[in-house]
């Protein structure tokens, strides 16, 4: 079966499922069914990310997995739905490395905020369990090509565990790529500043000391608990201590990362050294000053998740574009890095433009377009430990990809089609419905042509 235009293709694939979706919020829409037949996207420029781009190439996927990527139309199984996408581009789904998507809906309404658990030390918590699959922000986000998220719990010393989620599914289980991608540690500041009277704030310093002691005590108790459980399997299970075991070196090949939420130079240095001394696998999250400690990060191969480039420099003597050039400086130093938007969840869709800003200011320093695209596709997949499934267009990986009419980092580019594990997504959202509504209003008023 051949379809000659993208419009006809979209209509053919989502016929029925999309009816009514345009008139209401997407959270009331029908989720995409599993892939029922092979699909081939042909005559497009394919961007595998893990290798060079392929002009006039194809991607073939079946049962949710990529089965062929290469030049030309390829050899297609009988019954393949062929989408001729001449002039279009195929990329892996964009990946937000740090987000609270599905955990946070409306900041001013407490009942819609579920990114922070009660208590400051909750390593037993999985972010995935709290993700709302019917969030109206999910279709808005994926309409701009963002199909994967590293969902982080927040707040306190150890708020819980990171979950990698895909932006489609009836339940959080359907959306989960990896429920336990590692433990979040809100590493304490290394020193406390002065109070309003210009004197050292002793009470605040005591709180910092107590936080360090609590962190050290938790890891010590977890190691002791592991040893005791190994000797006596009848010992009662402690869910809180169990939540730490996955990041300890005793976990072997299955050892998870520890995500250190740090920004200051001294804080980054202290956190990384603390983790290395305990043979943990650290990842710096935030990392506003990471480009100032590249020797340490390079020595221990510590990746950095940069949280936002759209921000002001902290110091009065810093260059105005310090945050814009940070990715290029990390790339030049040989540090593994990815970019997250750091925006409130309603604006998570702006992720590509944080990368674009970094590219615009990073090209004179040697940052390439390929590296920029990689920072929101394959790099976050590698850092979060799911690169075996997502992040690039390779045989055997999930068919989680987008079809665009241009560079996804360009604000004028539209994501015309998207697939998650081969499921064809409805690209309508609350915002597209509002666009059609007010477009019709101004047509009726005669302010725009019909």
BELTASUL-V953923 format. One record per helix or strand of 3 or more residues. SS is the DSSP state (2 for helix, 1 for strand). FROM is the first residue (numbers start at 1). TO is the last residue. If there is no record, write none. Layout:
SS/FROM/TO + SS/FROM/TO
This chain:
2/6/14 + 2/21/23 + 2/26/28 + 1/39/47 + 1/54/62 + 1/65/71 + 1/81/84 + 1/89/92 + 1/94/99 + 2/110/112 + 2/127/130 + 2/136/142 + 1/146/151 + 1/163/166 + 2/172/175 + 1/176/178 + 1/182/185 + 2/202/231 + 2/239/245 + 2/249/254 + 1/257/262 + 2/265/277 + 1/281/286 + 2/290/292 + 2/294/299 + 1/303/307 + 2/322/332 + 1/337/340 + 2/345/365 + 2/369/374 + 2/378/383 + 1/401/404 + 1/415/420 + 2/430/444
